[in-house]
């Protein structure tokens, strides 16, 4: 993929409102969840927020990342006009953010993108942040066919 296409796909993905995060446990069993996210450079961030969840720190996606850091993220756009369809698939290595500065930088980006996060008291000690170091970008756009 040309660098220009890679940047365009990352820009399209970054502007999208929702994505799907695919993780797998040590045995390779997949797990897929929708996420809110922000992309900063070559890194994607998603915080475990205050939506009703069992124990935030024990979610399947976090357990899977601890066992197998390889993940994929799918961002796509659908509408009835199929000439406007596109998807971007990102793959990389995930980890839970352990650095306060990185956490705060990612949280600022998420709050800028999602106003709902502005009023949520999110903190590194109680709301884990997933970081994905993107190493592969793949995608397709109906517009590129013409």
Secondary structure, DSSP 4 states (H G I P E B T S, - for coil): --HHHHHHHHHHHHH-S-EEEEEE-TT--EEEEEE--EEETTEEEEE--SSS-S-GGG-HHHHHHHH--EEEEEEEE--SSGGG-EEEEEEEEEEE---HHHHHHHHHHHHHH-GGGGGS---TTTS-EEEEEEEEEEEEEGGGG-
